[in-house]
Amino acid sequence: MPERAVMPSTPSPDDLDDQAIDWQTLLHSGEASARQRLDYQRWQQLSPAHKTAAQEAEALWADIGLTESAEQHRARPRRRAYRWANGLAAGLVLAVLGYGATDYVPSWSDTHHTGVGQRQQWLLSDGTRVTLNSATALSVDFTGNQRSVILRKGEALFELADDPSRPFIVQAGQDRVAAKNGAFSVRRDAVQTRVLVASGAVQVQHQTQTLELQPNQQALYQPGQAVAERQQVDANALTAWHRGKLIFNRKPLQDVLAELERYQYGRIVLPDATLGAMQISGVFDLNDPQNLLHTLEQRYGLNITYLPFVAWVH
């Protein structure tokens, strides 16, 4: 009896977005062959969804093309070592001390945790899918009346299973996030706490403030800050990390480096404030965390000196 053919499943919108971005990365790398360009044209025609994903990726790439400031820095000559050697020595000491002070050791009460540069996904007992970003730790405590999670450090994306009788609660320091359905992420670090909604509705309680967040909205809470305002954002781009990508659209280099630092051991030192203001745009592959800085170095012509536990950008 002949074997029955198995039809391939239709890719999800997120999968198509990722594939479209991968195509744009290849096509703009300068290494795409004529055959690959033809394959891309064929890929676009596979379905209307493929065509839409391609158009959105092309628009994104056009919007995040190299800025004028990047071109200016690309052309600048390398600086002589003696101009920053003293700063490098001081930065090395501070970076190593800072690294030891902020490293997180998971405790026995952490139900799930990831190391630096790792991402993991779990299915909780109620069917909720939780994805942990780099260096994240949380504990889970479900009862008959409530689904409770404590985010101790890092960032997690929650895709909730529908259970109207039990609200889903995430405790992140002083902040309490409550939802009944949808998807949202919570990020907690020494600088701030961020709650970001991808779908559904989320209620955030911080000190005396209660804030309702809708899809593509976020709230940022600084230490000592009593209230925060809703901000309109692109939730799909900001949660691209759970699909293995980081997307930056005209972000200052200093902010980009701070984000990249989350995915590797050690510290990234940037002493030049003018260089730190340079706008950076692009898509980075989190499946190769050791190559993140090399990608930035090649694309923007930066000079990076690598030492144990320290990358010095100049």
N, C-alpha and C positions, 0 to 999 in steps of 0.2 A: 504494500500500500504506500503510495507516494506520501512524503512528508508534507504536511500543510504549511504553506508559507505564512510567516509572521510579519504583519505589517508594522513598520516602524511607528512609534508613538509621535504625536505632534509635539514639537518643542514648546516649552512654556514661554511666555513673554520675556521673563527674565533671562532664560537661556538664549533666546533670539537676540536680546540686547547685548549680552556678553559676546555672542558670536559676531555681531555687527561691529562691536568695538574692537574685537580681535582682528577683524578684516581691515579696519581703518588703521590700526597700529602697523599691520604688515604692509599695507599699501603706501604708507608714508615713511616706511623705514629706509627706503632706497634700495631694498633687497628683493622686492617682489618681481617675479618673472612675468613674462607675457602670458604664460599659461595660468598663473595664479590670478592675474587680473581678469582673464576670461572666466575662470572658475567663480570669481566674485560676481561677475555679471550674471552667471547662471544661478548662483545662490540667491540673488535678489529676486529672481523670477519663480522661485519655488512656490511662493504663496503670497497673497496680499500682506500677511503678517511679516514675512521676510522683507518685503519691499518697504513697509513702514519702518521696521527696525533699521534698515539700511539708511533710509532718509534721515531718521533721527540721529543716527551715529555720525553721518556726514555733516549734519548741522552742528552737532556737538563739537566735532573735530575742527570745523571752520571757526567756531566761536572760541576754541581754546588754542588756536594757532599761536606760534611764538610771538610774544609781544615785542614792542620796540625796545623796552628795557632789557629783555633777554638777549636780543641781538647785540646790543651795545656791550653787555657783559661777555658775550661769547667772543667778541673781538679783542677784549682787553688782554694785554700781555701778562705773563706769569710774574708774580711778585718775587723778589729775592727773599731767600729764607731768613736772612737776618732781620727783616722788617717785622717778622711776627714770631721769632723764636722765643723771646721772653714771654709773650702772651701764651704761646703754646705750652710752655712749662707750667705756668700758673693755671691754665685751663685744664691741663692733664690732672693736676692735683685735685682741683675742685670737682672735676668730672668723676674721678674715681671715688672720692669721698661721697659725692652725691649719689653715685650708683649704689654704693653699699648701704646708704641710709634709706633709700626708697624701694629697694628690692623687697618683694613680698614673698613670704614663706607660707604656703597654705597650712591651715590648722586642721585638727582632727574633725572640726565641725563643718568644714567645707564639703558639701555634697559633690560638687563638680568644680574643677579648676583646670586652667590651661597654663602652659609655660610661655615664655617670651617667644613670639613668632608663631605660636600654635593657634589653630582655630578648631573647635570641636562642636558637635551637634548632638543633643540628646532629646529623646522623647520621654516626657514626664508621664507619671502614672495616669493623669487625666487626659492624655493625648496632646497636650501642649508641646510644641516644638521650641526648644531653646538653643540658640547658637551663641557660644562664647567666643569672644575675640581674644586677641593676644593678652597674656598675663591677667587673666580674669579668674575670680573666685566667687562662688555663691553657695548658699545652703538652701535647701528646700524643706518646707514644713507644711504638709497638707493635712487638714483635718476634715471632719464631716461638714463643717460650716464655711471653711475658708481655705483658699489656696494661697499660701504665703511663701515668698522667696526673699532672702536677704542677699543683696549684692554688696559684697565686702570690698571689692576692687575691680576695676576694669569696665568692660562693656558687654552687654548681652542683648540679643534680639529675641523677643518673645512673640511667637505666633500662636495665639490662644485657641484652645479647644473650647467650643461653646458649652458653657455650663452656667445658665442664668442663676441657679440657686447658690452658687459659690463664687463670689468675686475673686479676681486674681490680684494679689497685692505684691508689689515689689518695694521693699524697704532699702533705701540707699542713704545711709547716714541719717540726716534730719528729714529727708524727703520720703514721702509715701506716695506711691503711684498705684492707682486702682483702675481696673478695666474689667469688662465682662466679655468682650470679644475683640477681634481685630488683631493688629500686629503693631508693636512698638519696641523701641530700644531705650535702654537706660545706660548711661555712661557715667562712671564715678572715678575721679582722680583727685589729686591734691589741689588742682586749680579750680575745678568747677564740677557741678553735676548737670548733665544734659538729659532731658527726656524728649524723645522724638517719636512722632506718630506716623506710621505708614498707612494704616487703615483702622477703621473703627473710631472710638472715642476714648480718651484717657482723662482721668482726673488726678491732678497733682496737688498734694498738700505740702506746703513748706512754711514752717512757723505759723503765722496767722493767715496766710494766703492760701486760697483754693483756686486752682486754675483749670479750666476745661480746654483740652487740646483736641483738634480735629486733624484729619489727614493732611500731611505736608505742613504741619506746624511743630515747633519745638519750643522748649523753655530752658533757659540757662540760668543756673543759680551759682553765684560766686560766694566764697566763704564770707560770712558776715552780712550777706545781702538778704534783706527781708522779703523782697518781692522780685518777680521777673515778669517780662512781657512776652506775649506770644510772638513768634517770628515765623514768617512764611519761608519755607525751604523746599528743596528738592529731596524728598525722603529716599527716593530710589538711588540717587547718587550718594547720599550720606550713609546708606546701608549697603553699598556695593561691596564692602569688606567681606560680608558673609558669602559673597559669590567669588571671593578671591581677588578683588580689585580695589584700588584706591583711585578716585577721580578728583582731580583738582582743576578748578576753573578760575584762573587769575588770582591765585592765592599767594600771599607774600612768602618768600623763600623761608623765612624764619618759622612760619606756621607749618609749612610743608615738612621741614626738618623735624619739628616737634612731633608731627604725626608719624613720620617714618621711624623715629626713635622708639616708638612703642613696639616695633616689630623686630628689634634686634637688641642684643646685649650691649651694654656700654652706653656712652654718651656721644652726642654730635655737638660739636662746639662751633659756633659762628660768632666771631668777635666783631665783624664789620656790620654796623647797623644799616649802612647804605646798601650793601649787598643783600642784607636780610629783607629789604623792602622790595627786591626784584620780584615781579609777578611770575608765577609758575603755573603752567597748565599742562595737563596730560593724564594718561592712564597708566597706572603702575600695577605690576603683577605681584600679588602677595604670596603666590605659590613659590616664589623665589626670593625670600626676604633678604638673602645675602647680596642680591644684585640690585636692590632698590637704589642705593646710593650711586652705584656704577651707572645705572640708567640716567639718573639726574645729572651726573658728571658729564656723560657723553652728550646728552641732549642739550645742555645749557652751557657747556664749556667751562664748568666749574673746576677749580683745583681742590682736590681733597687729599689730605695726608692721613694715612691710616696707621694708628698706633694701638697697642693693646688696650681694649675697652674704650678707645677714643677715636673719633673721626673728626679731623680738623678741616673745616671748610673755609677757603680763603680765595 
